[in-house]
Amino acid sequence: MQVLQYRQIRNLKKSQISFKPESPFPNVHVETGSMPPTRLWKHLGFTVMFSGASIAGAAIWEYERIRNQTYKIIHRYQQFRINRTGWRREMESWWQNLTEGQKMFVPICFLNVAVFLAWRVPTLQQTMIRYFCANPASSVSCWSMVLSTFSHYSIFHLAANMYVLHSFSTIAVTALGKEQFLALYLSSGVISSFASHMYKTMFGVPGLSLGASGAIMGVLGFVCTQYPDIHLSIIFLPMLTFTAGMAIKAIMTLDVAGCVLGWKYFDHAAHLGGALFGIFWHAWGNANIWQKREPLLTFWHRLREPRKSQ
């Protein structure tokens, strides 16, 4: 995540931090106010509920996909394809030739590009500042924890994040499946935002945060822990290679240093939060949450299927 800087005023009498954002746009208001640590409970509750809903929703999506394939969708889809001609046929052929990971990357990239373009519309800048920047002092601070993970103001920030996501999406989806991948991505995003809010509040570090890097770090944390021996390289320095295990350790060490030393260009706390959740998902979450989703699917099956007459 990238950080847009703003000023802070510490209220020593009340032991609270008053955030005084300086808007990057003229005549655009940014919400200010005190940020008591007790408010973090609200953010924690939202993080837990959103992550839980993402995982449950992904499990139900997988159930519905398998059910539809089993009963009727494949035949109807094949019949529908026969009538495709021209550019629609070419688009369909292009889509079918993508890997499952690329099919997950394309809509995520599309949403990020759409939000990037929205930043260029002057009449939307007030909305973008309020809803698409993670701001602990905002009255909509919960939903902005999610929406900010699809938000980029700089084209270089957007391009770098989408390049990394594209590089890791196929291997991640191969290991997890597309539904679990999406659950990991969304959960990592909101957890990284919570880590950012917690760091800013507890240490009095100001800044509006935005970007997909927290969510992407969750994917990297999982992949680099699952496959620590695969070799990676840097786009402009392909002659330099290193293992994935070394890469995630180096990145996390850099982010720890950024938090301790107060580096403010990137949101290092958000990066750490996302990476730690990805590692947690590999070490415990996959086996003890995702692999034990059967009770949820049984409940959904009973809720969805009409009761048969006796």
N, C-alpha and C positions, 0 to 999 in steps of 0.2 A: 504494500500500500504506500501511496505517496501522501505527504503531509503538506497542507496549506497552512502557513504559519499565522498565528494571531497572538495578541497580548493576553497576559493574565494579571489579576490583582488578587493577592492573598489577604483574606480577612482574618487577621490574627485573633480578634476577639471571639469570633464564632468558629475558628478552626476550619473554615471552609474555603474553597477556591472559587473565585468569581472569574468566569471566562469572559473575556472581552474580544471577540473575534473582529478582525479587520477584514472586511469583504474584499476579495480580489477583483470585484467589479464595482464601478461607480454606481451610486444610487441603488445598490442592492443590499438589503438588510440581512444580517446574520444574527440569529437568536443568541442572547447572552444570559448570564445569570450564574448563581452559585451552583456548585456541583457537590453536594454532600455525599460522603462515602456510602451512606445508607441507601442512596438511590441505586447503587449497584445491584441491590437485591432484585429490583425490577428488571434490570438488564439481564441478570442471571436467570430469572424465571423465564423471560422471553427466549433466551438462548436455549434453555433446556426444552421448552415447548416446541420451538421451531425446529430444532434438531430432531426431536422425537417425531414430529409430524413429517419431516423430510424422510426419515428412515421408514416410518410406517407407510407413507405414501408411495415410496419406491417399492416396498414389498408388495403392496396391493397392485401397483402398476405391473410388476412382474407376473403376478397371479393372473391378471386380466389378459396380458399378452399371451401367456401360455394357453389360457382357456380359449381365447379367440382363435388362436392357431389350431387348436384341437378340434373345434367344432365347425366353423364356417368361413372364417375370413380368408383363408388361403384360396379357396376355390373362387370366391367372388372377386378377389383381387386379380387373380389370373385372367378371369373373364373380362375384367375391366381394362386390363392392360392391352388387350387385343385391339381396342379401338384407338389407342394412342398413336398420334402421327405428328410429324414436324418437330418443332422445338420442344413440345411437351414430352415426346418420346425420347429426345436427346437428354432432357433434364432427368427423366426417370432412369435412363440408362446410366447417366453420370452418378445419380444417387445410389443406385444398386451396386455400383462398382466401388463405392467407398467402404472402408472397414467400419466395424461397429464403433470403434473409437472416433473415427472421423465423423460419423453420423452424430455422435454426441458433441463433438467440437463445433460443428457448423452452426447449430442453433445458439449455443453459448456465445460464439464469436459474433453472430448476427445481433444478439441482444446488446453486447458490449459496444458494437459499432453504432447501433441505433442510439444508445445513450450518449456516446461521444458526439454524434451529430446534434443531439438535442442541446448540448452545451453551447453550440454555435448559434442558437436561436436566442436573440436578446430578450424576448418576452418570456422565455422559459427559465432565465437564469436565477430568478428568485426561487422558483420551484426546485431547480437543480441543487442549489445551495442547501435548501431545507431538507429535501428528501434523499438526495444522492450523495451527500457527504456525511460521514459518521461524526457526529457532534454530541458529546456527552451532555451538553447543556440544552440541547434542542427538545422541544415539546414532543417531537416525533422521533426521539432518539432510538426507539426500538426498531421501527421499520427501516430507518436509515441504516441500521446495522446490516441489513440484508441488501438493500438497494445500492448502497455504496460499493458493494463488491462487484457490481456490473458497471461501475462508473469510472471513466477516465477523461481527464481534461486535456492531457498532452498526447499527441499522436505517437510520440516515441514510447511513452508509458504503455499505451494500448498495444503497439506493435510488439514490444518486448514481452508483455504478458501473454499475448495470443501466440507468439512463437513458442514460448515455453510450454503452454498448455497443449498446443498442437503436437509438440515433440513427445509429450508423455501421455497423451490421451489414449492412444492405441494400446500401449502396454498396460496401462491402468485398467482399461475396459476389458482387455483380455483376461486379466487376473480377477477382476471383480464382477464383470457383467455390467451392462449399461445402467441398470437400475441402481445397483449398489454404488456404482461410480457417481451417479448423480446425487445420491444421499450423502456420500462422503464429501463431494464438492460443496454442496449447499451448507452442510453442517460445519465444514471447515471455515467457510466464509463467515458465518454468523459467530462462530467461536473466536475467530481471529479478531472480529470487531469487538467482542466482549473483552478480550485480552487488551486491546487498545484502550477501551474505555477505562478498564481497571488501572492500567498503568498511568494514564493521564490524570485520573482522579487521585490516586494514592500518592503520586509524586509531583503533582502540580505541573504537568507538562502540557502546554496548549497545542492545538493544531486540529484542523479539519482533515480527516483522512478519507481517501477514496482509492479504489483500484481492486483488481481481482487477485492480486498477489497473495493475499492471505488464504483464499480458497485454493489457489494453485499450490501453495506451500503444503497444504494438507495432502494433495495428490502426490507431490514430491516426497513428502515424509513417508507415505505408504510405499510408493514404488522403490525408493532408495533403501528402505528397510526390508522389503520383500525380496529385492534383487540387488544386494549390496555389491556383488562382484561384476555387474555389467559396467562397461566402459562408456564414459561420456566425454564430450569435448565441447569447446566454446566455438560459437559460429564463426568468428573471425580468426580464431587460432586453432584450426583443426589438428595441428600437429601436437598440441598439448592434450593428453588424455588422462583421465583419472577415474577411479571407481565411483559408483553411485554412493557407496557407504562413506567414502572420504568426502564426497561433495556435500552431502547433507550435514555432516559434522562440521565442515568448514563454514557453510552458510549459517548454521545455528550459532556457531562460535562468534561469527561476525555480528549476528543480531544481538547476542548477549552483550557483546562489547558496545554495540550501538545503544542499548538500553542503559547500561552502566555509565557510559560516557556522555549520554545525552545527545547523541547525533539526531538531527531533526529532519533531514531531508526525506528519509523513508520511515515508515511506521514499523520499527523493528519489533515492538511488542506484538503487533498483529502477525508479523511473519512467524514469530516464535509460537504464538498460539495455534496458528494453522499447522505448522510442522509437527508440533507436539501431539495434536489431535490425529494427524495422519499416522504417526508412530503408534499412538494408543490404539488406533483402529486395527493396525496390523497385529499388535501384540495381544489385544484382548477383545476389542469391539467386534471384529468379524466373527470370531468363534463364539462369543457369549451374547451377542445381540443379534446380528444378522442371521447366523446359522440356527438361532433358536426362535425364529419368527413364526413357527408353525401354529402356536396358539392364536396369534393375530390373524393368520390366514384362515384358520378354522372358523373363527368368529366372523370374519368377513364373508366366508362362503355361506354360512348359515344366514347371515343378514341379507345376502344378495339373492340366494336361491329361494324361490317360492316354496312354501311348505306343501309337501305332497299330501294329497288326500288319502286317508286310510281306506 
